[in-house]
Amino acid sequence: MPGYAAREGSLAMLVLRRKVGESIILDGVICVSVLAVEGERVKIGINAPPDVTILRKELLKILSGEVEVQEEAAPPQE
Protein backbone atom coordinates (compact mmCIF):
# COMPACT_ATOMS: atom_id res chain seq x y z
CA MET A 1 0.00 0.00 0.00
CA PRO A 2 1.40 3.44 -0.86
CA GLY A 3 1.85 6.09 1.84
CA TYR A 4 -1.24 7.85 3.12
CA ALA A 5 -1.88 11.05 5.04
CA ALA A 6 -3.10 10.84 8.62
CA ARG A 7 -4.20 13.87 10.63
CA GLU A 8 -2.29 14.85 13.77
CA GLY A 9 -3.57 18.17 15.07
CA SER A 10 -3.62 20.57 12.15
CA LEU A 11 -0.79 18.85 10.26
CA ALA A 12 -1.04 16.02 7.75
CA MET A 13 1.30 13.10 8.40
CA LEU A 14 2.57 10.90 5.60
CA VAL A 15 2.65 7.32 6.90
CA LEU A 16 5.10 4.92 5.23
CA ARG A 17 6.25 1.38 5.89
CA ARG A 18 9.95 0.65 5.56
CA LYS A 19 12.01 -2.48 6.12
CA VAL A 20 15.44 -2.66 7.71
CA GLY A 21 17.93 -1.20 5.23
CA GLU A 22 15.34 0.97 3.47
CA SER A 23 15.34 4.78 3.57
CA ILE A 24 13.31 7.86 2.79
CA ILE A 25 14.63 11.20 1.57
CA LEU A 26 13.34 14.51 2.95
CA ASP A 27 13.67 17.73 0.99
CA GLY A 28 16.25 16.08 -1.27
CA VAL A 29 19.02 16.37 1.34
CA ILE A 30 18.00 14.46 4.48
CA CYS A 31 18.12 10.67 4.46
CA VAL A 32 16.26 8.72 7.18
CA SER A 33 17.18 5.01 7.24
CA VAL A 34 15.78 2.11 9.22
CA LEU A 35 18.84 0.45 10.79
CA ALA A 36 17.21 -2.17 13.03
CA VAL A 37 13.99 -3.25 14.68
CA GLU A 38 14.47 -4.47 18.25
CA GLY A 39 11.17 -5.57 19.78
CA GLU A 40 8.91 -2.52 19.84
CA ARG A 41 11.79 -0.12 19.19
CA VAL A 42 13.04 1.02 15.81
CA LYS A 43 16.62 2.24 15.38
CA ILE A 44 16.89 4.93 12.72
CA GLY A 45 19.83 6.75 11.21
CA ILE A 46 19.64 10.30 9.91
CA ASN A 47 22.07 11.83 7.42
CA ALA A 48 21.64 15.58 7.13
CA PRO A 49 23.71 18.66 6.35
CA PRO A 50 25.51 20.16 9.37
CA ASP A 51 23.20 23.19 9.44
CA VAL A 52 20.12 21.00 10.07
CA THR A 53 19.17 20.68 13.75
CA ILE A 54 17.85 17.26 14.73
CA LEU A 55 16.15 16.82 18.11
CA ARG A 56 13.86 14.23 19.63
CA LYS A 57 10.38 15.69 20.12
CA GLU A 58 10.42 15.16 23.90
CA LEU A 59 13.79 16.93 24.17
CA LEU A 60 12.49 19.88 22.16
CA LYS A 61 9.54 20.21 24.58
CA ILE A 62 11.92 20.19 27.55
CA LEU A 63 14.24 22.77 25.98
CA SER A 64 11.29 24.99 25.05
CA GLY A 65 10.07 24.90 28.66
CA GLU A 66 13.52 25.77 29.99
CA VAL A 67 13.83 28.71 27.60
CA GLU A 68 10.43 30.06 28.75
CA VAL A 69 11.45 29.71 32.42
CA GLN A 70 14.78 31.47 31.79
CA GLU A 71 13.07 34.31 29.92
CA GLU A 72 10.61 34.84 32.79
CA ALA A 73 13.42 34.84 35.38
CA ALA A 74 15.67 37.23 33.44
CA PRO A 75 15.50 40.88 34.46
CA PRO A 76 14.02 43.21 31.83
CA GLN A 77 16.54 44.83 29.53
CA GLU A 78 16.35 48.54 28.86
N, C-alpha and C positions, 0 to 999 in steps of 0.2 A: 504494500500500500504506500503511495506517495505521502510526503509530509502533509500535515493539515494544520490549520490555525485553531488554537484554543484561546479562549478569553481568560486573562488574568488581570483583574482590575480594568483599566481602560486600555491596556496594551494587548495586541494580538501576539500569541506565541506560536511559532512554527515548531511542531513536534516531529522529530525524526527518529528512526531506529537505526542504530549503527552497531556493527560487530567489532570485536577486538581487532585492531589494526586498521580500521576504517576511520576516515576523517571528514570534517566539513570545513569549508573556507568561509570566513566572514569578511566582507568588504574587500575581498581580493588580496588581503595581506595577513589575516589572522587565521592560523590553522589550529583547529581543535581536534585532537585525536583520542580515540578510546584505546588506552594502553592495557587495561586489565579489568576484569569483573571478579570481585572477591566477595562472595555472598551477596549481600544487599548493597554493597558499595561498588562504585565505579571509579576507577583511576583514570583521569584524563591528563593529557599533556597539551599545553598551549604554546604555540610559537607565534610571537608577535614582535613588531618593531619595538625598540627600546623606549620610544615615547608613549607607548600604550600602557596605561595603568591597569593592572589586573588585581582585583580584590574579591575575596569571598563575600557574598551578600551579608552574612552575619557580622563580618568584620567591618564592613562599610557602615552598618547601622551603629555599631559600637563607636567607631571613629566619629561619625556624625554627632552622636550624643555628647561625646567628649568635647568636640569643638563648640557646641552650643553652651555647655557648662562653662568652658573657658571664656567665651565671649561675655557671658553674663557676669562672671567674676572679675573681669578686667575693668579697671577704672576707665571712665570716659576720656577720650582724647580730645583736646581742644586745639 
